[in-house]
Amino acid sequence: MTVGIDTLKTRRSLTIDGKSYDYFSLAALAEQGHPGVAKLPFSLKVLLENLLRYQDERTVAVSDVKSLADWQPAQAEREIAYRPARVLMQDFTGVPAVVDLAAMRDAIHNLGGDPQKINPLSPVDLVIDHSVMVDAYGSAQSFDDNVKLEFERNNERYAFLRWGQTAFNNFRVVPPGTGICHQVNVEYLAQVVWTADEQGKTVAYPDTCVGTDSHTTMVNGLAVLGWGVGGIEAESSMLGQPVSMLVPEVVGFKLTGKAPEGVTATDIVLTVTQMLRKLGVVGKFVEFFGPGLANMSLADRATIANMAPEYGATCGFFPVDAETIRYLSFTGRDPSRVKLVEAYAKAQGMWRDESTPDPVFSTVLELDLGSVEPSLAGPKRPQDRVVLKDAKGSFAKTFAESGVAAARKVPVEGKNYELTDGDVVIAAITSCTNTSNPSVLVAAGLVAKKAVERGLTAKPWVKTSLAPGSQVVTDYLAAAGLTPYLDKLGFNLVGYGCTTCIGNSGPLDEPIAAAVEKGDLMVAAVLSGNRNFEGRISPHVKANYLASPPLVVAYALAGSMNVDVTTEPLGTGSDGRAVYLKDLWPTNAEIQQAVDAALTPAMFKNRYGNVFHGPDQWRSIETAEGETYKWDSGSTYVQNPPYFVGMPKAAPETLSDISQARVLALLGDSITTDHISPAGSIKKDSPGGSYLLEHQVRPLDFNSYGARRGNHEVMMRGTFANIRLKNEMVEGVSGGWTRYQPSGEQMFIYDACMRYKAEGTPLVIFAGKEYGTGSSRDWAAKGTVLLGVKAVIAESFERIHRSNLVGMGVLPLQFKDGMTRQSLGLDGSEVVDIIGVAAGLKPRMDVDVAITKADGSRQVVKVLCRVDTLDEVEYYRHGGILQYVLRSLMSA
């Protein structure tokens, strides 16, 4: 870290246990004629301190600092340069980032520069947590079997990451089998107040981060400002470039009251998600305040912060208070650091207690926690909350809308039961949203205990799994005596990491899958994750519901969405009597008593004392050495990407318009990065599968797209290949299909793109609202550019994906004045020209789009260019952010 020039003279010091810390004082800034600092939202105070510390009159001007200090809810958006303290990665999104760093080392070497200039300048932690799949389940061997398969499948990737761990400075890797990045971040990595040595002084400042996973926001529950960015932005940040952002609106979410008996943190977050989605908070900060915070544990706060991407906000921030301090101490943080956090927060006006005046917000929303009801969300979107008592009727409505007249029954081969529409075939307690929260995990264990004691079992067609976010979870479940009961119901440990809601649910048992396919059944999954988009959880499951861990157990017992679990029996006990959910559900007092007895600070110290050590399989991996990577042309996991091929040392002085482009796809509303980016399993008859077969990879060893993100050849073949994608150019067909023009021939999108590329034909995509919703997947942008798409024209964009498109040199354009692809009468046969870029690109300027139809008629419409900032103009001029950074480092 290199601080700025302190033009405003706000550098002060405080002393903790005899040690002096310098800091940049917001109170001192307020005294210079900016009294509004005291009433700023806490999240904006973090941004303000960042500007104050880095003010240098080059990237951060005094006027930037003063403008934010005097922030008003209705003021015009202003661009700022923000530098987070550190970067967090998971392996799915982290591997391609490290691949790009390795490629940049090659490129700078080929251009005559020093490869050692390519090094993270900010601390980077990569947690390997997204590669475990639920192949084995329901037995004591499940964990060992899945770990063995994980290392067999991912040896090339893991060897590459071990090379990166030794080749790059300021880069740490948390090995497989440790936990999910967000939970490791909350329980260990995050410090709330960060420190760095600067010219003989120790400087204290807020812990902030960006992450290559959209659920990086979970750490907001610990008062650490962080959010998900694309791998492209993360690479730029760790190479010393500021994150260019617009000062956001801040929505205040006031919490009052206390959750009633039987309501979990999951129910609260699903309610919050529905409310904020309805309000519309894309591109905004959400900050929680109010007396209800006093009744909310840190784990509950982290649960709510985790789902910020689902409610659409950049972050969901909770300020520092006594609960923050309690949690830091309990999880084994250094006592002197805990003292520093409290002293620093109080000195900076970042401390919340009952006497703290409410900040001034752009908008305020309010929730009485006492009004929250038990809920699920589904069957396709996390914001579609369904009150538990209405879940049966909600599924019935969804099923009726499918056009099938009556529920179908299919005998399961070799079994003595049938499978029916509405049956739950996956019940997964999966990491991320909920497994950081002991109360809901213990509640699940208590439900399991009572169910086993009554003689209940999970239905035989349900694939059950427990994939916690850290090893601490299994420690306290064991200490509470609950593990045997979860095991008895099939919720055996399957791995530590992200499984079901990333699409790593693994295959259904063959007879179950065959019955689903034979009857084209609408079966269901119930999971404790945060994502349930169509086609994501399993290719066989059409209805996916988010729920609390104890409800996941309940639905495993019921086995069907056609059961009203609030009034109908979950099963018959060993005494022949019906057993209801109310018979199994623990009281809040029971849950708290079990948590207090089982969870200890020693568990965190023991588990995180050797967090970078890893299992024997990790330590025994052989890896190459050297400052540049020795690429293996035969690898199907890691390849040198083509971003820098033929790149000149200098960027072009002028840009070009896009001429004679063809339409690749016409897409509807809410096209997610799951629809765009390759995810889940690789089908044998897909372009990605064909590539692997050509490289002698057996279908059994295909692994997932996520695991192969380091190979652009696989990934570009899987871009726009989601089985649920609906391209309006190809009626009646779902999946990665298009029509090649002008012949109108139907073919795979990848095959059409390669034909267009051979002809030198640029491509455009037209879409509806919220294009790019979902995870911060850089491959949704990388795959788009590698396929030859030059522009995406949509009604609106999700924040991260729009930024990623610019970062890869793709032009995002937005319809104006209610115009849509439908109002223009597009069918995909058109030729498109984008005019005005060559004349000089400016942020948020209007450009002309000329559309020539097959009959020769031509229409010119104005659209808004969503290159939003001056920095983004530079990125686009250079061909992308990686090229911009590389050229900057070459000339440094």
Buried (B, 14 or more C-beta within 10 A) or exposed (E): BEBBEEEBEBBBBBEBEEEEBBBBBBEBBBEEEBEBBBEBBBBBBBBBBBBBBBBBEEBBBBEBBBBBBBBEEEEEEEBBBBBBBBBBBBBBBBBBBBBBBBBBBBBBBEBEBEBEBBBBBBBBBBBBBBBBBBBBBBEEEBBEBBBBBBBEBBBBBBBBBBBBBEBBEBBBBBBBBBBBBBBBBBBBBBBBBBBBEEEEEBBBBBBBBBBBBBBBBBBBBBBBBBBBBBBBBBBBBBBBBBBBBBBBBBBBBBBBBBBBEBBBBBBBBBBBBBBBBEBEBBBBBBBBBBEBBBBBBBBBBBBBBBBBBBBBBBBBBBBBBEBBBEBBBBBBBEEEBBBBBBBBBEBBBBBBEEEEEEBBBBBEBEBEBEEBBBBBBBBBBBBBBBBBBBBBEBBBEBBEEEEBEEBBBBBBEEBEBBBBBBBBBBBBBBBBBBBBBBBBBBBBBBBBBBBBEBBBBBBEBBBBBBBBBBBBBBBBBEBBEBBEBBBBBBBBBBBBBBBBBBBBBBBBBEBBBBBBEBBEBBBBBBBBBBBBBBBBBBBBBBBBBBBBBBBBBBBBBBBBBBBBBBEBBBBEBEEEEEBBBEBBBBEBEBBBBBBEEBBBEEBBEBBBEEBEEBEEBBEEBEBBEEBBBEBBEEBBBBBBBEBBEEBEEEBEEEBEBBBEBBBBBBBBBBBBBBBBBBBBBBBEEBBBBBBBBEEEBEEEEBBBBBBBBBBBBBBBBBBBBBBBBBBBBBEEEBBBBBBBBEEEEEBBBBBBBBEBBEEEBBBBBBBBBBBBBBBBBBBBBBBBBBBBBBBBBBBBBBBBBBBBBBBBBBBBBBBEEEBBBEEBEBBBBBBBBBBBBEEEBEBEBEBBBBBBBEEEEEEEBBBBBBBBBEBBBBBBBBBBBBBBBBBBBBEE
